[in-house]
Amino acid sequence: MRALVAHEVLRTAAEQGTGGEVVDGSLRVPYADVYRRALRLADSLKRLGVGSGTVLGVMDVNSLRNLELHYASSMLGAVILTINFRLSAHDLLYTIRHAEAEWLFVWEGFAPAVGKLRSAFPKTWVWLTDGPQSPEPGTPSCEELVESGAEHLPAEADRVEETDPFSIFYTTGTTGRPKGLKYRHRDMLLASLGILHHLALHPAGASAGSRDVFMPAIPFFHIHGWGAALFVPYLGAKLVLPGRASPAEQLRLIQGEGVTWTNMVPTQIHMLLEQADAAGVQSLSGLKVLTGGSPLPTGLAHQMRERRMAFSLIYGGSDQLATSISVLPPGVEPDSPEAWEALRREMKPLSMVDVRLVDEEGRALPRDGHSIGRVLVRSPWLPAGYYKDPERSATTFVDGWFRTGDLAVTTPGGAVYVVDREGDAVKSGGEWIATGVLEALISEHASVAAVAVVARPDERWGQRPLAVVQARGEVTEEVLRAHLMACVENGRLARFWLPDSYVFVDALPTTSAGKLDKTALRTMLV
Amino acid sequence: MRALVAHEVLRTAAEQGTGGEVVDGSLRVPYADVYRRALRLADSLKRLGVGSGTVLGVMDVNSLRNLELHYASSMLGAVILTINFRLSAHDLLYTIRHAEAEWLFVWEGFAPAVGKLRSAFPKTWVWLTDGPQSPEPGTPSCEELVESGAEHLPAEADRVEETDPFSIFYTTGTTGRPKGLKYRHRDMLLASLGILHHLALHPAGASAGSRDVFMPAIPFFHIHGWGAALFVPYLGAKLVLPGRASPAEQLRLIQGEGVTWTNMVPTQIHMLLEQADAAGVQSLSGLKVLTGGSPLPTGLAHQMRERRMAFSLIYGGSDQLATSISVLPPGVEPDSPEAWEALRREMKPLSMVDVRLVDEEGRALPRDGHSIGRVLVRSPWLPAGYYKDPERSATTFVDGWFRTGDLAVTTPGGAVYVVDREGDAVKSGGEWIATGVLEALISEHASVAAVAVVARPDERWGQRPLAVVQARGEVTEEVLRAHLMACVENGRLARFWLPDSYVFVDALPTTSAGKLDKTALRTMLV
């Protein structure tokens, strides 16, 4: 009987001899060799005292050594803490201490930036290096640990239970301290493989199968690259790890390695397309992108279409994992205008996932395609709560349902269309105005580079929408009002949703994860 | 948190509103209504005393009511016993008693055949009927139970654990008493969904996705129709249930309902193609068949190809569930001659499944494409052993590995090519001769309708092969010897594998499952 534990995935890939390999820079390593290297790393770590429950912090880009560390940690029953290196120094240290990390594995590329951390965290350090040598005498490199280890599966590996913890990571919310999530092996496996299976079972933009070549550009500290660190080895497919690749290097990898599948937030896609423009690359035909994390601007979607790329949207997060992904609805053919619209909006829940909309009294709302409600989620992989935070857990994970804090509409066909964060939406005269929908419509205007809509207190209505616009060239408030009035007239927008006022700025603030920072914006403006 | 229990699958299909439906005769029932009917059936059964652990025997063809009973049973924590109605009356009663069934649900179409069973099994009977009326006064029909039940999920449903038993069924071996297997919810779900995921992730002949229309022709008593009773509702796809359809009716359903995917043993495919010939249907393009259970004769494979059908082979069984399925190897294109050969022979283990070959001393054999060894299997869904048979369990399920009793070769790419049953193979001078391989080569001759090779005792070699041939028209021993000599000369056959003698018969004996009955043959001939 094999359990749903992470290292069984790599063991299968190694033993089945799939022919797949992992590419990292000049390294090309078949899965059987990745497995052998993980065995040796686990053996070395074991002799240095790593065991069941030891928390191993890793601060690295998407690299082979990071991948191997995931699996070596699993073999010992240890817990991998994937550290968001984009956090402030203060939050970064907070998460490492909160997670009770005993080891830190840090990429040498971060050495200049982590001087303070080095002294604040006196426990065991290991340097992750591109070559064999550690940059610091007396502190080993991970490669040295791989080289000195014996190539056999530690006895601990077969005692790891699927209900044992596999990883910890922290949310990158815009308010308060980062919140910790500790996931069990089976939860992380079922959710990660759930993404892959969804993309294989349903006709999706970002469809996936064993003949694809995968380059996860979402960092592993975001839910293991949205699951790719687990589901690509599970599939045995070719995995290209981009490290700290610039958009130019990403483009070269896509073309040189035959990458057909990637995941990126919209900002990353935008940068890749700018690079493609600069390099004179007209078409990226055959490249499929799973995107999410923030709304996909209409203009960016059109740019992808022009370059013959395909995409799906994923909805989920650190505290719920994968919940839904856009696919082609029944009867809709690829490349049709309906397909294009559906893939931009309508997300289908993953198998075994329940998505429910409720009103403010908790009553279920109909799946009618227009009622906006709060999104509750139930799935096989929901965590019990936030790590060491019973109070917040009790208000967020209620009766087996996760309160996402998002607002959405659902269609009679079961699709979910997330329109806003509850904290971001505007409550005008008792009715929700979805700022995400407004932003999408405003950004359709060619002279809008970026836009954010925030709530402004209003004596009569409670709140009213304010649009903050980053312009591309010349644009005036009157022009945007006329643009939105056209949307009202053709039925795409309710009249009471029209913003009361407009502010023009040079740049919009973003969070460490590259998302629009509406909290900062509200502080600045309202 | 949702657990991996069977009724959660139907609940998801109902709540996600996939647009899929179940077709049975003139009935077309959306999944939401199938779910509601299952709720009402569960409510009625609960009020009649069915609860956690109650064993519900069902003797039925693949019908909507059978499907609903699966899920109603799951909601109550009861255990469904899927009865092989092709067993002898003696074995049939044995399995019902051995499983400790307390209820029997019997299709009215079997009424004429089960008179004896009716008196031998005095516990609760329910008739499964095509209309609402029970054929027997005082004994309810299942439809009456559906109609009288309340439409709410019983409280028991959320207490069912994924480690609770879901179903019991019995092997249809050719020797000894049927052996019982009792599977837990998670095992049956993971194995069933594993088949679907494999067919979606890898380029297979019988590839599957949510746009396919499924008609499982494997009876539900064979591992729930090789998992289809679970994985089609999970997918939310259209499910056509053929009942006791004749080949002519199957053909009409395939054409009328747009069936694109079916599962059948080779005998069923043969009958379908005969029917297609009779009906003048030249092409069954777009029809994908998952086949297995017995070797696929070369001639039948060619007939499928001529009709533009696609297929994959599945390897597994009642006591190991799904183990491997043929897919296109890396680099092989569909419709190429290599694809054709690979799909006929090379089976790729499902994800998270280990297949190991060992010699008689239990030493692992190399994956070299020619060493024949005993097949051991390990997977997430292996049972602990046979139900109430600790002795046989102890020799068959050893150290977490299932001893399949099969012989195979494995390729460097990890594919598995099963060549024979250990008990069927010929051991000549200490070397295995795979009768399955010999049969495939002999059946390539146009004048051979069917062939079986069995071992005959031999003083010098221990055993030697004897070919038993069912001819199609005129054929002689000399003709077949010449045909096989050509195979020796072009390297497809070792000279010492050549059968020593040939016997011609009118028909070969088969088991209740429609498989060639080599035990009967050996008894007759050797």
Chai-1 contact restraints between the chains, C-beta under 6 A:
chainA,res_idxA,chainB,res_idxB,connection_type,confidence,min_distance_angstrom,max_distance_angstrom,comment,restraint_id
A,M1,B,L382,contact,1.0,0.0,6.0,A-B,restraint_1
A,M1,B,G400,contact,1.0,0.0,6.0,A-B,restraint_2
A,R2,B,M352,contact,1.0,0.0,6.0,A-B,restraint_3
A,R2,B,R378,contact,1.0,0.0,6.0,A-B,restraint_4
A,R2,B,P380,contact,1.0,0.0,6.0,A-B,restraint_5
A,T12,B,M352,contact,1.0,0.0,6.0,A-B,restraint_6
A,Q16,B,P349,contact,1.0,0.0,6.0,A-B,restraint_7
A,Q16,B,G414,contact,1.0,0.0,6.0,A-B,restraint_8
A,G17,B,G413,contact,1.0,0.0,6.0,A-B,restraint_9
A,G17,B,G414,contact,1.0,0.0,6.0,A-B,restraint_10
A,G19,B,P330,contact,1.0,0.0,6.0,A-B,restraint_11
A,H197,B,H197,contact,1.0,0.0,6.0,A-B,restraint_12
A,A200,B,A200,contact,1.0,0.0,6.0,A-B,restraint_13
A,A200,B,L201,contact,1.0,0.0,6.0,A-B,restraint_14
A,L201,B,A200,contact,1.0,0.0,6.0,A-B,restraint_15
A,L201,B,G209,contact,1.0,0.0,6.0,A-B,restraint_16
A,L201,B,S210,contact,1.0,0.0,6.0,A-B,restraint_17
A,H202,B,S210,contact,1.0,0.0,6.0,A-B,restraint_18
A,G209,B,L201,contact,1.0,0.0,6.0,A-B,restraint_19
A,S210,B,L201,contact,1.0,0.0,6.0,A-B,restraint_20
A,S210,B,H202,contact,1.0,0.0,6.0,A-B,restraint_21
A,Y234,B,S351,contact,1.0,0.0,6.0,A-B,restraint_22
A,P330,B,G19,contact,1.0,0.0,6.0,A-B,restraint_23
A,P349,B,Q16,contact,1.0,0.0,6.0,A-B,restraint_24
A,S351,B,Y234,contact,1.0,0.0,6.0,A-B,restraint_25
A,M352,B,R2,contact,1.0,0.0,6.0,A-B,restraint_26
A,M352,B,T12,contact,1.0,0.0,6.0,A-B,restraint_27
A,R378,B,R2,contact,1.0,0.0,6.0,A-B,restraint_28
A,P380,B,R2,contact,1.0,0.0,6.0,A-B,restraint_29
A,L382,B,M1,contact,1.0,0.0,6.0,A-B,restraint_30
A,G400,B,M1,contact,1.0,0.0,6.0,A-B,restraint_31
A,G413,B,G17,contact,1.0,0.0,6.0,A-B,restraint_32
A,G414,B,Q16,contact,1.0,0.0,6.0,A-B,restraint_33
A,G414,B,G17,contact,1.0,0.0,6.0,A-B,restraint_34
